Amino acid sequence: MESPSATPASPASPVLRIGPGTVEWYERDPSGAHLYGRADVEGSDPASFAEAADRARAEAGGTRGACLLSLDAHLLPERLLPIPNLPEKELTAVLRRKAALLLGAEENLSNVFFLALGSGGSGEKEGMPVGERRKNRQDWFLIALDGSFLSELRDGLRRHGLRVRRILSASLAQVAFAYEEFRDSEKAVLSIQVDENHTTLHLIHGERILILDRIDGDLLISTAVSSAVVQAARNCVSSWRKRSRGEGVGAVVLQGLAPERSELLLQTLGGMLPGLELRAWPVHEESETDPRAGRFHALSCAHVRSNLNPDL
């Protein structure tokens, strides 16, 4: 049975994705056609990102109003950290310091926002009671955000007529999609998300992120990066097989590539990882010939609601 959390929050909501030097706008019109725009950011301040967002919206032909704000890894650095069991107050302080280190903001902790996913996948924001959910947990998937930047970005977007309905991690959105595809699986799932300048691998079991790896570089133009991704996938599967005492990985979900490129990479992965179920999204369909189909899928994952994709 399909889980309610797999349903989009609002299929009509446009997605605004903030990348390191570019901003993207994506939505579907009433006929189902893709509306996509992209703009380079001409500065590093929040106002420059907001101005680029409005240009991307205009290029797509989208309308001003509410949108989902999807933040890339340069704004939401992520790490998987082992942390000993601690009382709630101490744990919060440790997580905040770890988040500050990710942002390089150790001197200004008051502006550091963070979200941590424990071994059970429940989100803990600053000030949220942890209680029994923290019991016996040592591994935390941590993402950090500069609160001042976010506040100024929202103000800038508002001045351009763009209201943020929900803030989320672009990376976790795709992890959540992979989880929903294999929600009933008893084995772990490896999610591989291909972006323009990096590829991220998350090994998940239930609502737990167990292994995290990232390969920098453009997989589409570098055979060395492609080989490194395949080797990283092999290492993730091998590592989990040892840790789980043979339980192993059941499936690999590849996201972000155009269908024809996905098929080539899946063939390579299949040769290195025999016996695993391999899936690529988007699915290769004759009706979907746009070379940006992989990008559209990655952006649309922002609509997935899941414990693995919480609001920030």
C-alpha positions as CSV (number, residue, x, y, z in Angstrom):
1,M,0.0,0.0,0.0
2,E,1.3,3.5,-0.8
3,S,2.2,5.5,2.2
4,P,0.6,8.9,2.7
5,S,4.0,10.4,3.2
6,A,4.8,9.5,-0.4
7,T,2.2,12.0,-1.7
8,P,3.4,15.3,-2.9
9,A,2.8,18.2,-0.5
10,S,1.4,20.2,-3.3
11,P,2.0,19.1,-6.9
12,A,1.2,22.6,-8.2
13,S,3.9,24.3,-6.1
14,P,6.8,25.5,-8.1
15,V,10.3,24.4,-7.0
16,L,13.0,27.0,-6.5
17,R,16.4,25.4,-6.2
18,I,19.4,27.4,-5.0
19,G,22.7,26.1,-6.3
20,P,26.3,27.4,-5.7
21,G,26.3,29.7,-8.7
22,T,22.9,29.1,-10.3
23,V,19.2,29.2,-9.5
24,E,16.6,27.0,-11.1
25,W,12.8,27.3,-11.3
26,Y,10.6,24.3,-12.1
27,E,6.9,23.7,-12.3
28,R,4.3,21.9,-14.4
29,D,1.6,23.8,-16.2
30,P,-2.1,22.6,-16.2
31,S,-1.4,20.5,-19.4
32,G,1.6,18.8,-17.7
33,A,4.2,20.6,-19.7
34,H,7.5,21.4,-18.0
35,L,8.2,25.0,-17.2
36,Y,11.9,25.4,-16.4
37,G,14.2,28.4,-16.0
38,R,17.8,28.8,-15.0
39,A,19.8,31.9,-14.1
40,D,23.4,32.6,-13.0
41,V,23.9,34.3,-9.7
42,E,25.9,37.5,-10.2
43,G,27.0,37.9,-6.5
44,S,27.4,35.9,-3.3
45,D,24.9,37.8,-1.1
46,P,21.3,36.7,-0.5
47,A,20.0,39.6,-2.6
48,S,21.9,38.4,-5.7
49,F,20.3,34.9,-5.2
50,A,16.9,36.4,-4.9
51,E,17.3,38.5,-8.0
52,A,18.5,35.4,-9.9
53,A,15.5,33.5,-8.7
54,D,13.1,36.0,-10.2
55,R,15.0,35.8,-13.5
56,A,14.8,32.0,-13.5
57,R,11.1,32.2,-12.8
58,A,10.6,34.7,-15.7
59,E,12.6,32.5,-18.1
60,A,10.4,29.5,-17.2
61,G,7.2,31.5,-17.7
62,G,6.2,30.9,-14.1
63,T,4.0,33.1,-12.0
64,R,5.0,34.9,-8.8
65,G,3.6,33.5,-5.6
66,A,4.3,30.5,-3.2
67,C,7.1,28.1,-4.0
68,L,9.2,25.3,-2.4
69,L,12.7,26.4,-1.6
70,S,15.2,23.6,-2.3
71,L,18.7,24.3,-1.0
72,D,21.8,22.6,-2.5
73,A,24.7,21.2,-0.5
74,H,26.7,24.4,-0.7
75,L,24.1,26.0,1.6
76,L,23.3,22.8,3.5
77,P,26.5,20.9,4.1
78,E,25.9,17.4,5.4
79,R,27.9,14.9,7.4
80,L,27.3,11.6,9.1
81,L,28.8,11.8,12.6
82,P,29.1,9.3,15.4
83,I,28.2,11.0,18.7
84,P,28.0,9.3,22.1
85,N,24.7,9.2,23.9
86,L,24.4,12.4,25.9
87,P,21.7,14.2,27.9
88,E,19.4,16.3,25.7
89,K,20.9,19.7,26.5
90,E,24.5,18.5,26.0
91,L,23.6,16.7,22.7
92,T,21.9,19.9,21.3
93,A,25.1,21.9,22.2
94,V,27.3,19.3,20.5
95,L,25.2,19.2,17.4
96,R,25.2,23.0,17.2
97,R,29.0,23.1,17.4
98,K,29.4,20.4,14.8
99,A,27.0,22.3,12.5
100,A,29.0,25.5,13.1
101,L,32.2,23.7,12.0
102,L,30.5,22.6,8.8
103,L,29.6,26.3,8.1
104,G,32.9,27.7,9.3
105,A,30.9,29.8,11.8
106,E,32.4,28.7,15.1
107,E,32.5,32.4,16.4
108,N,28.8,33.0,15.8
109,L,26.8,30.1,17.0
110,S,23.6,32.1,17.3
111,N,23.2,32.2,13.5
112,V,23.7,28.4,13.1
113,F,20.6,26.4,12.3
114,F,20.8,22.6,12.1
115,L,18.7,19.5,11.6
116,A,19.9,16.1,12.7
117,L,18.4,12.7,11.7
118,G,19.2,10.0,14.3
119,S,19.3,6.3,13.6
120,G,15.5,6.2,13.6
121,G,15.2,9.0,11.1
122,S,13.2,11.4,13.3
123,G,14.1,15.0,12.7
124,E,15.5,17.0,15.6
125,K,15.5,20.8,15.2
126,E,17.1,23.1,17.7
127,G,14.9,23.2,20.8
128,M,12.8,20.1,19.8
129,P,12.6,17.5,22.6
130,V,14.5,14.4,21.7
131,G,13.4,12.2,24.6
132,E,13.3,8.5,23.9
133,R,14.0,8.9,20.2
134,R,17.7,9.5,21.1
135,K,18.0,6.5,23.3
136,N,20.8,4.1,22.2
137,R,21.7,6.3,19.2
138,Q,25.1,7.3,18.3
139,D,25.0,8.1,14.5
140,W,23.6,11.4,13.4
141,F,23.1,12.7,9.9
142,L,23.6,16.4,10.3
143,I,22.9,19.3,8.0
144,A,23.7,22.9,8.8
145,L,22.4,26.3,7.6
146,D,23.4,29.9,8.1
147,G,20.3,31.4,9.7
148,S,21.3,35.0,8.7
149,F,21.7,34.0,5.1
150,L,18.3,32.2,5.1
151,S,16.5,35.1,6.7
152,E,17.9,37.6,4.2
153,L,17.2,35.3,1.3
154,R,13.5,35.0,2.3
155,D,13.2,38.7,2.6
156,G,14.8,39.2,-0.8
157,L,12.5,36.6,-2.4
158,R,9.5,38.3,-0.8
159,R,10.5,41.6,-2.4
160,H,10.4,39.9,-5.8
161,G,6.9,38.5,-5.0
162,L,8.1,35.0,-4.1
163,R,6.8,33.5,-0.9
164,V,8.5,30.4,0.5
165,R,6.0,27.7,1.5
166,R,8.5,25.1,2.6
167,I,12.3,24.9,2.9
168,L,14.1,21.6,2.3
169,S,17.3,19.9,1.4
170,A,17.6,19.1,-2.3
171,S,19.8,16.1,-1.4
172,L,17.4,14.6,1.2
173,A,14.5,15.1,-1.2
174,Q,16.0,12.5,-3.5
175,V,16.9,10.2,-0.7
176,A,13.3,10.3,0.5
177,F,12.2,9.4,-3.0
178,A,14.4,6.4,-3.1
179,Y,13.2,5.3,0.3
180,E,9.5,5.6,-0.8
181,E,10.3,3.5,-3.8
182,F,11.5,0.6,-1.6
183,R,9.6,1.4,1.6
184,D,8.7,-2.3,2.2
185,S,12.1,-3.6,1.5
186,E,13.8,-5.5,4.3
187,K,17.2,-4.8,2.8
188,A,19.1,-1.5,2.6
189,V,18.9,0.7,-0.5
190,L,21.6,2.7,-2.1
191,S,20.5,6.1,-3.5
192,I,22.9,7.7,-6.0
193,Q,22.1,11.3,-6.9
194,V,23.9,12.8,-9.8
195,D,24.3,16.6,-9.9
196,E,26.2,18.8,-12.2
197,N,29.4,19.1,-10.1
198,H,29.1,16.2,-7.7
199,T,27.5,12.8,-7.1
200,T,26.2,11.9,-3.6
201,L,25.6,8.4,-2.3
202,H,23.3,7.7,0.7
203,L,22.9,4.1,1.9
204,I,19.6,3.9,3.7
205,H,17.8,1.2,5.7
206,G,14.3,2.0,6.9
207,E,14.4,5.6,7.8
208,R,18.1,5.6,8.7
209,I,21.0,7.0,6.7
210,L,23.8,4.7,7.4
211,I,26.6,5.6,4.9
212,L,27.3,8.9,3.1
213,D,29.8,9.5,0.4
214,R,30.3,12.3,-2.2
215,I,32.4,12.4,-5.4
216,D,33.2,15.8,-6.7
217,G,33.3,16.5,-10.4
218,D,31.0,16.2,-13.4
219,L,30.1,12.5,-14.1
220,L,28.9,13.4,-17.6
221,I,32.2,14.6,-18.9
222,S,34.8,12.8,-16.8
223,T,35.4,9.1,-17.0
224,A,37.5,9.3,-13.9
225,V,34.5,10.7,-11.9
226,S,32.2,8.0,-13.4
227,S,34.7,5.3,-12.3
228,A,35.0,6.8,-8.9
229,V,31.2,6.8,-8.4
230,V,31.0,3.1,-9.4
231,Q,33.8,2.3,-7.0
232,A,32.1,4.3,-4.2
233,A,28.9,2.4,-4.8
234,R,30.8,-0.9,-4.6
235,N,32.4,0.2,-1.3
236,C,29.1,1.2,0.2
237,V,27.5,-2.2,-0.6
238,S,30.6,-4.1,0.7
239,S,30.8,-2.0,3.9
240,W,27.1,-2.6,4.7
241,R,27.3,-6.3,3.9
242,K,30.0,-6.6,6.6
243,R,28.3,-4.4,9.1
244,S,24.9,-6.1,8.6
245,R,26.6,-9.6,8.8
246,G,25.5,-10.6,5.4
247,E,22.1,-8.9,5.2
248,G,23.3,-6.8,2.3
249,V,21.8,-4.2,-0.1
250,G,18.7,-5.0,-2.0
251,A,18.5,-2.2,-4.6
252,V,20.3,0.8,-6.2
253,V,18.3,3.9,-7.2
254,L,20.0,6.2,-9.7
255,Q,18.6,9.7,-10.0
256,G,19.4,12.9,-11.9
257,L,20.6,11.6,-15.3
258,A,18.8,11.6,-18.6
259,P,17.3,8.1,-19.2
260,E,19.8,7.0,-21.9
261,R,22.8,8.0,-19.7
262,S,21.2,6.2,-16.7
263,E,21.0,3.0,-18.6
264,L,24.7,3.1,-19.4
265,L,25.7,3.7,-15.8
266,L,23.3,1.0,-14.6
267,Q,24.9,-1.5,-16.9
268,T,28.3,-0.8,-15.4
269,L,26.9,-0.9,-11.8
270,G,25.1,-4.2,-12.6
271,G,28.4,-5.8,-13.7
272,M,30.1,-4.6,-10.4
273,L,27.1,-5.4,-8.1
274,P,25.4,-8.6,-9.4
275,G,22.2,-9.6,-7.8
276,L,20.9,-6.1,-6.9
277,E,17.8,-4.6,-8.2
278,L,18.7,-1.5,-10.3
279,R,16.4,1.3,-11.0
280,A,16.9,4.7,-12.6
281,W,14.6,7.7,-12.4
282,P,13.2,9.2,-14.5
283,V,12.1,6.0,-16.3
284,H,13.0,5.8,-19.9
285,E,9.8,6.4,-21.8
286,E,9.3,7.3,-25.4
287,S,7.1,10.2,-24.4
288,E,9.9,11.8,-22.4
289,T,12.6,12.9,-24.8
290,D,13.8,16.1,-23.1
291,P,17.5,15.8,-22.3
292,R,16.8,17.7,-19.0
293,A,14.4,14.9,-17.8
294,G,16.9,13.8,-15.1
295,R,17.0,17.4,-13.8
296,F,13.3,17.7,-13.8
297,H,13.0,14.5,-11.8
298,A,15.6,15.8,-9.2
299,L,13.7,19.1,-8.8
300,S,10.3,17.4,-8.6
301,C,11.5,15.3,-5.6
302,A,11.0,18.4,-3.5
303,H,7.3,17.4,-3.4
304,V,8.0,14.1,-1.6
305,R,6.8,14.3,2.1
306,S,8.8,11.9,4.3
307,N,10.5,11.7,7.7
308,L,13.7,11.6,5.6
309,N,12.8,15.0,3.9
310,P,11.6,17.2,6.8
311,D,10.9,20.9,6.7
312,L,13.9,23.0,7.7
